[in-house]
């Protein structure tokens, strides 16, 4: 759905064919997504069959972009934490304390 809104936003409005090609969608998916965004009030279709973002659609797209950026940061941090865990486990291959502490959230100062 984000791709559909982005195409519409980036062009100041778009017709079905333009959205379908630029968002890399089949006609079936395009129809489904357009119905969803129309029902949600994120886009409107004018008399020339051109879809345009509503103020709600613009706000949604901006918030989605913010969410997406935040999610990427969190995923990167989680990858780093997992890498650190693996390094610790490699340092103590026969010691299950590292694995148990990571699962229970316990911290051992020893």
C-alpha positions in Angstrom: 0.0 0.0 0.0 2.9 2.4 0.8 4.2 2.0 -2.8 0.8 3.0 -4.2 0.6 6.1 -2.0 4.2 7.0 -2.9 3.5 6.8 -6.6 0.4 9.0 -6.2 2.3 11.4 -4.0 5.4 11.6 -6.2 3.4 12.6 -9.3 0.9 14.9 -7.7 -1.7 12.4 -8.7 -1.8 9.3 -11.0 -4.0 7.1 -13.0 -4.4 3.4 -12.6 -1.9 2.4 -15.3 0.8 4.7 -14.0 0.3 3.4 -10.4 0.3 -0.2 -11.6 3.6 0.1 -13.5 5.5 2.3 -11.0 4.4 0.3 -8.0 5.1 -3.0 -9.8 1.7 -4.4 -9.2 -0.6 -6.8 -11.1 -4.0 -5.3 -12.0 -5.7 -7.5 -9.4 -3.4 -6.2 -6.6 -3.7 -2.6 -7.9 -7.5 -2.9 -7.7 -7.4 -4.3 -4.2 -5.0 -1.7 -2.9 -6.8 1.2 -4.5 -10.1 0.0 -2.9 -8.4 -0.2 0.5 -6.9 3.3 0.3 -10.1 4.7 -1.0 -12.2 3.2 1.8 -9.6 4.4 4.3 -9.9 7.9 3.0 -6.2 8.1 2.0 -6.9 8.9 -1.6 -9.7 10.3 -3.8 -10.4 9.8 -7.4 -11.3 12.9 -9.4 -13.5 13.2 -12.5 -10.6 12.4 -14.8 -9.9 9.1 -13.0 -6.8 10.5 -11.4 -6.0 9.4 -7.9 -4.8 12.0 -5.4 -3.7 11.9 -1.8 -6.0 13.4 0.7 -4.5 15.3 3.7 -5.1 12.1 5.7 -3.1 10.2 3.0 -0.3 12.6 3.2 -0.1 12.3 7.0 -0.3 8.5 6.7 2.6 8.4 4.2 4.7 10.7 6.4 4.1 8.6 9.5 4.7 5.4 7.6 8.1 6.7 6.4 9.0 7.6 10.0 7.9 4.2 11.2 10.0 2.5 8.4 13.1 4.4 9.4 12.6 3.6 13.1 12.1 0.0 12.3 15.3 -0.2 10.3 17.3 1.3 13.2 15.8 -1.2 15.6 16.5 -4.1 13.3 20.1 -3.0 12.9 20.5 -2.7 16.7 19.0 -6.2 17.1 21.4 -7.6 14.6 24.3 -6.0 16.5 23.0 -7.5 19.8 22.7 -10.9 18.2 26.3 -10.7 16.9 27.5 -9.7 20.4 25.7 -12.7 21.9 27.3 -15.1 19.3 30.8 -13.7 20.1 30.2 -14.3 23.8 29.0 -17.8 23.2 32.1 -18.5 21.0 34.3 -17.3 23.9 32.7 -19.9 26.2 31.7 -22.8 24.0 31.2 -25.3 26.8 29.6 -22.9 29.3 25.8 -22.7 29.1 25.7 -19.8 31.5 26.1 -17.3 28.7 23.1 -18.8 26.9 21.0 -19.1 30.1 21.7 -15.5 31.1 20.8 -14.1 27.7 17.4 -16.0 27.8 16.5 -15.0 31.3 17.8 -11.5 31.2 20.0 -12.2 34.3 23.2 -10.4 34.7 26.1 -12.1 36.5 28.9 -9.8 37.7 31.3 -12.7 38.1 
